[in-house]
Amino acid sequence: MLALRLTTIAVGAACLLAVADGAQARGPYDGSWTVSVFGRSGSCVGVNTAYNLQIVNNIVRYYGGDAQVSGRVGRGGGVVVRVVSSSGSGVGSGRLRGNVGSGSFRGHVQGGPCAGVWSARGGG
């Protein structure tokens, strides 16, 4: 269960990172975000959890320490993220609009393939 939790943390965080069109001094999505992750298939079916993240200069920051998160938020709010933890890895994508966002993720945990959706609320 811990391995699955760490992987969903990673995937959820990844969902807030995106393809960037270029760095900005302050991005329109900068601020605190709560990302809710909902496992829909594979080894994470029924896993529903939430994580607190920060976006700073269009880069997603996760201070939980149990996963490495990389990615960016693009000017139009497009998000693509990658998360790696000791229990697995995942990739998420979607879109932020104003102070909300949503998308999907897929990855692999110790129990096998995993996929689901995410939603986010927050911003500056």
C-alpha positions in Angstrom: 0.0 0.0 0.0 2.9 2.4 0.8 4.4 1.7 -2.6 1.1 2.5 -4.3 0.7 5.7 -2.3 4.2 6.9 -3.2 3.5 6.2 -6.8 0.2 8.0 -6.8 2.0 11.0 -5.1 4.5 10.9 -7.9 1.9 10.7 -10.6 -0.3 13.4 -9.1 2.6 15.7 -8.8 3.6 14.9 -12.3 0.2 15.9 -13.5 1.0 19.5 -12.6 4.2 19.8 -14.7 4.0 20.8 -18.3 5.5 21.5 -21.6 6.7 25.0 -21.4 6.7 27.6 -24.1 9.4 29.5 -22.2 10.2 30.6 -18.7 8.3 33.5 -17.3 9.2 35.7 -14.3 5.9 34.7 -12.7 3.5 32.3 -14.3 -0.2 32.7 -14.4 -0.6 29.4 -12.5 1.9 30.1 -9.7 0.7 29.4 -6.2 -0.5 26.5 -4.0 -2.5 23.7 -5.6 -4.3 20.7 -4.2 -4.3 17.8 -6.7 -6.8 14.9 -6.2 -5.8 11.7 -7.8 -8.3 8.9 -8.6 -7.1 5.5 -9.6 -9.4 4.0 -12.3 -7.6 0.9 -13.7 -4.8 -1.6 -13.0 -3.1 -1.8 -9.6 -4.4 1.6 -8.4 -8.2 1.0 -8.9 -10.0 2.7 -6.0 -7.0 4.7 -4.7 -8.2 8.2 -4.2 -5.9 10.7 -2.5 -4.9 14.4 -2.5 -1.6 16.2 -2.5 -0.5 19.8 -1.9 1.9 21.2 -4.5 3.4 24.5 -5.4 3.9 26.0 -8.9 6.7 28.5 -9.0 7.6 30.2 -12.3 5.6 27.6 -14.1 7.6 24.7 -12.5 5.8 22.3 -10.2 7.3 21.8 -6.8 6.5 18.9 -4.4 8.0 19.1 -1.0 7.0 15.6 0.2 10.4 14.2 -0.4 9.2 10.7 -1.3 9.2 11.3 -5.1 11.1 13.2 -7.8 8.8 15.4 -9.9 9.8 17.1 -13.2 7.9 19.2 -15.7 6.4 22.6 -16.4 3.2 24.4 -17.1 2.9 25.9 -20.5 1.6 29.4 -21.2 -1.8 28.0 -22.3 -2.1 25.8 -19.1 -1.1 22.5 -20.8 0.5 20.2 -18.3 2.8 17.1 -18.8 4.6 15.7 -15.8 6.8 12.8 -14.9 7.2 11.3 -11.4 9.7 8.8 -10.1 9.6 7.2 -6.7 11.1 4.1 -5.2 7.9 2.2 -5.9 7.3 3.2 -9.5 7.0 5.9 -12.0 4.3 7.7 -14.0 3.4 10.3 -16.5 0.4 12.7 -16.3 -1.0 15.3 -18.7 -3.9 17.7 -18.8 -4.8 21.4 -18.6 -5.1 24.1 -16.0 -7.6 26.9 -16.6 -7.9 29.7 -14.1 -7.8 28.1 -10.7 -8.9 24.6 -11.7 -7.4 21.7 -13.8 -7.9 18.1 -14.8 -6.3 15.4 -16.8 -5.2 11.8 -16.8 -2.2 9.7 -15.7 -0.6 6.3 -16.4 2.3 4.6 -14.8 3.7 1.4 -13.3 3.9 0.5 -9.6 5.2 -2.6 -7.9 1.8 -4.2 -8.4 1.7 -3.6 -12.1 0.3 -1.0 -14.5 -1.8 1.8 -13.1 -4.0 4.6 -14.7 -6.5 7.2 -13.6 -7.6 10.8 -13.6 -6.7 13.9 -11.6 -8.3 17.2 -10.8 -6.7 20.3 -9.3 -7.8 23.5 -7.5 -5.6 26.4 -6.5 -3.4 29.1 -7.9 -2.1 32.4 -6.9 
